[in-house]
Amino acid sequence: MTSSRRHHLKSAILQIATAWLADEAKEIEIAKEAYMAEHCPAPNFSLDQAGLMEFCKKLHQALDKIDDERYDTEAKVAKSDKEIEELKLKVTELSGVKKPALKKVRMSADAMLQALLGGKHKVTMDLRSNLKQVKKEKKEEESADAGDWRKNIEDKADRKKMFETS
């Protein structure tokens, strides 16, 4: 399919969708007007004081009825929400609890102790400072002595002769 054909189809679909949305908005507006005409008749203020008092009583009764319906609806919704939560718990119990994968966090020993102990942490864990310092010169001398094995064997042979002759 060419890009121009695809663009044409996309624009046609968008035009149809906008027309549907406009029709749906008109239907919702008509439904609202019908509901308001049925449940909320236009007030007649040309009445005398007794007529207005009667009208106010009717309004209060209608408000009480609507408030009762609202309360009942809220109770039903709360009950449904509670049931949904219980069902979610059952589903997780049946499927088994899966532990999330742990993320790798780079943290020094000092930062870890600070996080665990809080303000109590006074000691630093600089491990490198506690290491024993080794002099390189000693190692070289020892390795030189160990490297000349013939000399060591001759020394041992001399000692052996000393013990044999005595």
Secondary structure as a PSIPRED ss2 file (coil, helix, strand):
# PSIPRED VFORMAT (PSIPRED V4.0)

   1 M C   1.000  0.000  0.000
   2 T C   1.000  0.000  0.000
   3 S H   0.000  1.000  0.000
   4 S H   0.000  1.000  0.000
   5 R H   0.000  1.000  0.000
   6 R H   0.000  1.000  0.000
   7 H H   0.000  1.000  0.000
   8 H H   0.000  1.000  0.000
   9 L H   0.000  1.000  0.000
  10 K H   0.000  1.000  0.000
  11 S H   0.000  1.000  0.000
  12 A H   0.000  1.000  0.000
  13 I H   0.000  1.000  0.000
  14 L H   0.000  1.000  0.000
  15 Q H   0.000  1.000  0.000
  16 I H   0.000  1.000  0.000
  17 A H   0.000  1.000  0.000
  18 T H   0.000  1.000  0.000
  19 A H   0.000  1.000  0.000
  20 W H   0.000  1.000  0.000
  21 L H   0.000  1.000  0.000
  22 A H   0.000  1.000  0.000
  23 D H   0.000  1.000  0.000
  24 E H   0.000  1.000  0.000
  25 A H   0.000  1.000  0.000
  26 K H   0.000  1.000  0.000
  27 E H   0.000  1.000  0.000
  28 I H   0.000  1.000  0.000
  29 E H   0.000  1.000  0.000
  30 I H   0.000  1.000  0.000
  31 A H   0.000  1.000  0.000
  32 K H   0.000  1.000  0.000
  33 E H   0.000  1.000  0.000
  34 A H   0.000  1.000  0.000
  35 Y H   0.000  1.000  0.000
  36 M H   0.000  1.000  0.000
  37 A H   0.000  1.000  0.000
  38 E H   0.000  1.000  0.000
  39 H H   0.000  1.000  0.000
  40 C C   1.000  0.000  0.000
  41 P C   1.000  0.000  0.000
  42 A C   1.000  0.000  0.000
  43 P C   1.000  0.000  0.000
  44 N C   1.000  0.000  0.000
  45 F C   1.000  0.000  0.000
  46 S C   1.000  0.000  0.000
  47 L C   1.000  0.000  0.000
  48 D C   1.000  0.000  0.000
  49 Q H   0.000  1.000  0.000
  50 A H   0.000  1.000  0.000
  51 G H   0.000  1.000  0.000
  52 L H   0.000  1.000  0.000
  53 M H   0.000  1.000  0.000
  54 E H   0.000  1.000  0.000
  55 F H   0.000  1.000  0.000
  56 C H   0.000  1.000  0.000
  57 K H   0.000  1.000  0.000
  58 K H   0.000  1.000  0.000
  59 L H   0.000  1.000  0.000
  60 H H   0.000  1.000  0.000
  61 Q H   0.000  1.000  0.000
  62 A H   0.000  1.000  0.000
  63 L H   0.000  1.000  0.000
  64 D H   0.000  1.000  0.000
  65 K H   0.000  1.000  0.000
  66 I H   0.000  1.000  0.000
  67 D H   0.000  1.000  0.000
  68 D H   0.000  1.000  0.000
  69 E H   0.000  1.000  0.000
  70 R H   0.000  1.000  0.000
  71 Y H   0.000  1.000  0.000
  72 D H   0.000  1.000  0.000
  73 T H   0.000  1.000  0.000
  74 E H   0.000  1.000  0.000
  75 A H   0.000  1.000  0.000
  76 K H   0.000  1.000  0.000
  77 V H   0.000  1.000  0.000
  78 A H   0.000  1.000  0.000
  79 K H   0.000  1.000  0.000
  80 S H   0.000  1.000  0.000
  81 D H   0.000  1.000  0.000
  82 K H   0.000  1.000  0.000
  83 E H   0.000  1.000  0.000
  84 I H   0.000  1.000  0.000
  85 E H   0.000  1.000  0.000
  86 E H   0.000  1.000  0.000
  87 L H   0.000  1.000  0.000
  88 K H   0.000  1.000  0.000
  89 L H   0.000  1.000  0.000
  90 K H   0.000  1.000  0.000
  91 V H   0.000  1.000  0.000
  92 T H   0.000  1.000  0.000
  93 E H   0.000  1.000  0.000
  94 L H   0.000  1.000  0.000
  95 S H   0.000  1.000  0.000
  96 G C   1.000  0.000  0.000
  97 V C   1.000  0.000  0.000
  98 K C   1.000  0.000  0.000
  99 K C   1.000  0.000  0.000
 100 P C   1.000  0.000  0.000
 101 A C   1.000  0.000  0.000
 102 L C   1.000  0.000  0.000
 103 K C   1.000  0.000  0.000
 104 K C   1.000  0.000  0.000
 105 V C   1.000  0.000  0.000
 106 R C   1.000  0.000  0.000
 107 M C   1.000  0.000  0.000
 108 S C   1.000  0.000  0.000
 109 A H   0.000  1.000  0.000
 110 D H   0.000  1.000  0.000
 111 A H   0.000  1.000  0.000
 112 M H   0.000  1.000  0.000
 113 L H   0.000  1.000  0.000
 114 Q H   0.000  1.000  0.000
 115 A H   0.000  1.000  0.000
 116 L H   0.000  1.000  0.000
 117 L H   0.000  1.000  0.000
 118 G H   0.000  1.000  0.000
 119 G H   0.000  1.000  0.000
 120 K H   0.000  1.000  0.000
 121 H C   1.000  0.000  0.000
 122 K C   1.000  0.000  0.000
 123 V C   1.000  0.000  0.000
 124 T C   1.000  0.000  0.000
 125 M C   1.000  0.000  0.000
 126 D C   1.000  0.000  0.000
 127 L H   0.000  1.000  0.000
 128 R H   0.000  1.000  0.000
 129 S H   0.000  1.000  0.000
 130 N H   0.000  1.000  0.000
 131 L C   1.000  0.000  0.000
 132 K C   1.000  0.000  0.000
 133 Q C   1.000  0.000  0.000
 134 V C   1.000  0.000  0.000
 135 K C   1.000  0.000  0.000
 136 K H   0.000  1.000  0.000
 137 E H   0.000  1.000  0.000
 138 K H   0.000  1.000  0.000
 139 K H   0.000  1.000  0.000
 140 E H   0.000  1.000  0.000
 141 E H   0.000  1.000  0.000
 142 E H   0.000  1.000  0.000
 143 S H   0.000  1.000  0.000
 144 A H   0.000  1.000  0.000
 145 D H   0.000  1.000  0.000
 146 A H   0.000  1.000  0.000
 147 G H   0.000  1.000  0.000
 148 D C   1.000  0.000  0.000
 149 W H   0.000  1.000  0.000
 150 R H   0.000  1.000  0.000
 151 K H   0.000  1.000  0.000
 152 N H   0.000  1.000  0.000
 153 I H   0.000  1.000  0.000
 154 E H   0.000  1.000  0.000
 155 D H   0.000  1.000  0.000
 156 K H   0.000  1.000  0.000
 157 A H   0.000  1.000  0.000
 158 D H   0.000  1.000  0.000
 159 R H   0.000  1.000  0.000
 160 K H   0.000  1.000  0.000
 161 K H   0.000  1.000  0.000
 162 M H   0.000  1.000  0.000
 163 F H   0.000  1.000  0.000
 164 E H   0.000  1.000  0.000
 165 T H   0.000  1.000  0.000
 166 S C   1.000  0.000  0.000
